[in-house]
Amino acid sequence: MTEPSVAAPIGVGSSEASMRAAIVQMAIGASLLSSTSLFVVYAHVAPTVSGFYRMLFGGGMLLAWVSMRGRWRAMIWRDLWLAVLPAIGFAADLIQWHRSILWVGPGVATLLTNFQVFLMALVGLVVYRERPARWFVPGMLLATAGLWLLVGAHWSMFDARHRLGVWLGLGSGVAYTVYLLSFRHALKAYPHVSPAQFLGLMSVLCALLLWLWGRGEGDSFVLRDARSWSALLALGLFGQVLAWLLMVRAMPRLPASLVGLLLLLQPALAFVLDVILLGRPTGMGDWGGFALALAGILLGAWRPRRRA
């Protein structure tokens, strides 16, 4: 769940040490994001319940962090309204993505969500009249071919729940696109609130929406063992706080092409961890399809630096 094209080019006066530090921060942030899908599996709770606690714990930690640093800004009702659409988008993303994680595996589910790169580019073309990158179409074709090798070639062998998990993974990318666009619009429309404070507010509101959805499904939100508590606390800390704080600081100091490359650590590591820690059966065709899909996503998000 990423947006590789949001970074600005490196300034002329940026030092090599600053760039190396930004690369390390970006890599650590993307690596932390890759672990979130594993925590969803380890929590042993319903998909909506794990999403609720990610937002509740992560949002609470973010708001506490902003307050302790003395950067809290007074908020009005408009701030809440601006957070509604991003919260709905993120809630819809987590409802689908967490089911996809449990039904098709963390690696494939994370890869499917990252297809939002192509949807973001299409929205930019249709809504904002932005020209797509030169490699957008070849990247999309390459990623589609990789996806077919990974899931399409074995489609008839999958059961109904696995097939639904694939569609939900792609659907989570659509919902995540809504979140990214509305979140960016909210920050631009009302810049007096810091991104961390607004993300915390949005997270708590998203938790409320997930709680309402889970109650409608009949889910229990009572955590009965230390394993669930620890996995969900880690999910909120790593996935909603540390990863994003690191990446938000690093992105403006790196070229967009390098940001896109580093963000691919998330689905790549998630897939590898799925194979190593959860024992996902993976053949050469699966590895080939995964590599093609990653390469296609990178090409689709590629934004070469322009000459001055």
N, C-alpha and C positions, 0 to 999 in steps of 0.2 A: 504494500500500500504506500506509493511514492509519487513524487512529482519532480522528475529529473530536470525540467526545463525552467525552474524558477530562479536559478542563481544568476547573479550578475557577473560580467567579466572581471578579471583581476585588474586592479588599478596599476598604473605604471610604476608607482612607488612601492608596491608590495614587496616585502623582503622574502628571500627564499625560506628563512626560518619561519615566517608567518604562514607561508604556503604549506610547508611541511607539517606544521602544527594543525592547520585546517584539514589537511588530508587525513591525519591521524584521528582528529575529532570526528570527521565524516565517516571514516571507516568503522570506528568504535560505535557510533550511533546506528549505522546500518546493521552492524553485527548484533547489537542489542535488539533491534527490531526483528531480526531473524529468529530470536529466541521466543518471541511472544506466542507463536503458534504452538510451540512445545508446552508452554505453561497452560494453554487452553486444554491440551490433552491431559496433562498431569493433574489438573484441578479436580477432575472427576465430578463435574457438575454439568447441568444443562447448558447448552450453548448461550442462551440469552442471559443466564445467571453469571457466567464468566465475563460476558460483555458488560453487564451491570457493574460488577466489582472492579473491572479494569477502569471504567469511567469514574466510579465513585472514589476509589482509592487514589487513582492518578489525578483526578480533578482536585481532591482535597489536598494532596501533596503540593500541587502547583500553586494553589491559592495560599497555602501556608508559606511556601517559599517566597512568593512575591511579597507577602506581608512582612516576613522576617527581614527581608532586604530593604524594607522601607519604601517600596515602589508601588504600594497600593494606591490606586486612584479611585476617587468617588465615582460611582456608577449610577446611571439613571435607567428608567424603563426602556429607553431606546436601545441600550446595550443588550438588554434581555431579548428584545424582539430581533435584533440583528443576529443573536446566537441561535434562534429557533431553527432556521433552515439548515445551518451546518450541523446542529444537533440531530435533526431528522435524518440528514444524509449519512452521518456517522453511525447512528443507531441502525439504519437499514443496512449499512455496510457490515456491521458486526453481527447482526442477526443472520445474515447470509454467509459471511466468511467463516464464522465459528462453526456453523453446520458443515460447511465444505471441508474445514480442517478435520473434523471428526469422521467424515464420510469418505473422503478421497485422500486424506493425509496432509500434513502441514506443508510439505514441499510443493506439491501440485497446486494446493489451494492458494498458497502465496504467489506462485507464478501466475495463476489465472487472474488474481486481483490486479497484478501489475500490467495487465492488458489495458488498464485505464490510460496508459500513455497514449494509445492511439485514439481513444475517445476524446481525451483532452485536446489533441491536435485537431480533430474534426470539429469540436466545439469552437476552437480558436478560428478555424477557417470559416465556418458558417456564421457565427455570432460576431466575432471581432475582426473578420476579414484579414486574418493573419495567414501569410503564406506558410504552408507546411515545409518542414525541412526537406532538403534535397533527397535524403535517403528514406523518407517517410514510407512511400509505397513499397520499395524493396524490403524495408524492415518489416512492414506489416505482412507481406507475403511470406517472408522467411519465418516470422513468428507463428503464422498460421500453419505452415508446414511442420514446424516443430511441435506445435500443439496437437496436430493430427497424429504424428508419430507417438506422442506421449499418451494420448487418450483416445483419439479417433480410430487408430488401427485396432484397438482392443474393445471397441464400443460394444460389440455383440456379446462379449464375455462378461461385461459388467452387469451387476444387478441394478434394480430400479433405484435404490438409494444412492449408489455410486454415481449413476448417471445424473440424478438430481443434484448431487454434490458438485459435479462439474458445472452445471448451469448456474448453481448458486455462487460458485466461485467467480464466474464471469459477471453475474449480476452484482456481486459485491464491488466489482470494479466500476460499474455504472453508478452505484450509490456513492462510492468514494469520490468519483468525479464531481458529483453534486456537492459533496462536502468541501472539496478543494476549491471549487469556484466560488461558492457562497462564503467560505471562510476568508478567502483573499479579498472578496468584495467588502466584507464587513470590516476588515482591518483598514482598507483604504477609505471607507466611508466614515469611519469614526476612529481616527488615529490616536486620540488622547489616552486610550487604554492600551497597555503593552500587550504584545502577542501572547506572553505567558499568562497574564491575567485573563485575557479573553479566552484562551484555550482552557484554562481552569473552569471558567464560568460555563463554557460550552460543554465541557466534560460532565459537570454536575447535572446540567439540564439533560444531556444525553442519557445519563444514568437514570434519571426520572422516567424518561420515555421507555427505556429498556425494562425498568421495573413494571411499568404499566403493561407492556407487551408480555412479559413473563407471567404476570398475574393472570392475564387473559388466557395464557396457555396452561395455567395450573401449576407452574413451576414453584418449587420451594426455594427460598433465598437463605435458609438457615444453613450455615457452614458447620459441619459436625466433627471435623477432624483437623489436625494440625497440617496435614498435607494440603488440603484445600485452602486453608488460610495462607500458608506460605507461598503456594503457587499463585494465588490471586494477588497477594501483596507484591510479589515479584512482577507479575503481569502489569500492575498499575505503575510500579516504580520504573521498570526498565522500558516498557512499551509506551507509556504515556508521559513520562517525565524526563528521564535521563537521555533517552535516544533523541527526543525532539529538541531538548535544550542544546545538546551537542551539535545537531545538524543545523539548527537555525543559526547558530553562531558561525559555523563553518561555511555554509552555502555562499554568503556574499563575497567570500575571499577566494572562491574557486571558479574556474570557467565551467559553464553549463555542461560541456561534454564530459569533463572529469567528474562532476557531480553525478551525472547519469551513470557513468561507469562504476563509481563507488556505491551508488544505491543498489546496483545489481547484486551486491553482496547479500542483500536481504533474501531474495528468493533462492540464490545459489546456496547460501549457508543453510537456509531452512530445508532445502532438498537434501543436502548432504547429512544434516542432523537427523532428518527423517529416516534416511537409509541406515545410519550408524546406530542411533539410539532407539529407534522404534522398529527397526528390522524391515523396512519397506522392501518387498521383492522388486529388484531393478535389473533389467537386462541391458544389453548394448543398445538396442533400439530406444529404450527409455532414456539412456544417457545422451544418445544422439539427438533425440527430440528435444530434450531439455536444453542442450547446448544451442541448438538452432533457435529455440524460442527466446533464450536469453540474448543471443546475438541480434535477433530481430527487434526485440524491445529496445536494445541499445541503439541500433540504427534508427529506429523510429523516433527516439528522443534526442538524436545527435544534433547539436547546435554548434558548428565550428565557430571559433572566434573570428570576428571580422577584423580586417586590417584597418588601422586608423587612417 
